[in-house]
Amino acid sequence: YHQINTKYNALFYAQENLNEGIKKIEQTHVDNYQEILKLYKIGDLKSSQSFQSFFDQAIEKSTMAIQKHSMDINGEEKNKLIDQAYLTIGVAKFYKQDYLPAINTFNYLIRQSTDPEVQSLAVLWIGRCYLQMENQESLESTIEKINSDYTLTEIQKSIFFEIKSELEIMRQDFESAKIQLQSVIKTTRSKTIKTRAHYILG
């Protein structure tokens, strides 16, 4: 009962709002061709604020799903879709450019979830937060932690290569960035990321 209501009520609409907000940001993103392009279309703070209502609704509906349908029994969450609700909240905060609150949400998810795939996805999002904050030290620490503590799926490996390529560009280590970008091209399923990686590589 709780899983069905989580999936088809609050969480469904939360993800619809999240996806619509991301779509709007990507559509209005403007690249600066005087600089090396970013792999991700994040937009600037102004665009994030313009579409904030989509992300606020995603957070609100995901929070509602957690409050109404969480099945925490003896410290273990029995409703597996609750992980997705927290993930949606974290991603919505990321696109609002509220990076520290997003990191807090992802860290909570890592502590509470019993699903290794969810945990590894959450730590990758933490890496993306540090990347956007240009916090090189914390990003390097997160990458080391991923290497030592997490087993990534094939899709997650592609995201990991994307993050590492951006870090190497930030360091201006272009030889290392080239290797990471080639790995992105080989592994990503996103045509947009593949195209941007080819352009950056060129």
PEZIUR-V412603 format. One record per backbone hydrogen bond with DSSP energy under -1.0 kcal/mol. CO is the residue of the C=O (numbers start at 1). NH is the residue of the N-H. Records with the same first field share a line. If there is no record, write none. Layout:
CO=NH + NH
This chain:
1=5
2=6
3=7
4=8
5=9
6=11
9=13
10=14
11=15
12=16
13=17
14=18
15=19
16=20
17=21
18=22
19=23
20=24
21=25
22=26
23=27
24=28
32=35
40=42
44=48
45=49
46=50
47=51
49=52
51=55
52=56
53=57
54=58
55=59
56=60
57=61
58=62
59=63
60=64
61=65
62=66
63=67
64=68
65=69
66=70
71=78
73=76
76=73
78=80
79=82
81=85
82=86
83=87
84=88
85=89
86=90
87=91
88=92
89=93
90=94
91=95
92=96
93=98
94=97
97=99
98=102
99=103
100=104
101=105
102=106
103=107
104=108
105=109
106=110
107=111
108=112
109=113
115=119
116=120
117=121
118=122
119=123
120=124
121=125
122=126
123=127
124=128
125=129
126=130
127=131
128=132
129=133
130=135
134=136
135=139
136=140
137=141
138=142
139=143
140=144
141=145
142=146
143=147
144=148
145=149
146=150
153=157
154=158
155=159
156=160
157=161
158=162
159=163
160=164
161=165
162=166
163=167
164=168
165=169
166=170
167=171
168=173
172=174
173=177
174=178
175=179
176=180
177=181
178=182
179=183
180=184
181=185
182=186
183=187
184=188
190=194
191=195
192=196
193=197
194=198
195=199
196=200
197=201
198=202
